Amino acid sequence: MGRILKIVVVCMGAAGLLGGCYRAPNDVQLHKPGVYEGPRDPLLAVEKEPQQQKRLQERFQLVQTDR
């Protein structure tokens, strides 16, 4: 009797774990490639500044020159 109970518990646990992985087909979001549709990002405005571009270029050169 104890062995059957263990098997039932393992099967119920497996069913519960697999049920947690389910995602309804109408729950999927489709996004346009290359278009950011998330919340406003304050770093996007900073990215366009020349000082930021210079800092990023310096960091890139610093990392890439060691290869």
Stockholm file with secondary structure:
# STOCKHOLM 1.0

chainA/1-67         MGRILKIVVVCMGAAGLLGGCYRAPNDVQLHKPGVYEGPRDPLLAVEKEPQQQKRLQERFQLVQTDR
#=GR chainA/1-67 SS CHHHHHHHHHHHHHHHHHHTTCCCGGGCCCCCTTCCCSSCCHHHHHHTSHHHHHHHHHHHHHHHTTC
#=GC SS_cons        CHHHHHHHHHHHHHHHHHHTTCCCGGGCCCCCTTCCCSSCCHHHHHHTSHHHHHHHHHHHHHHHTTC
//
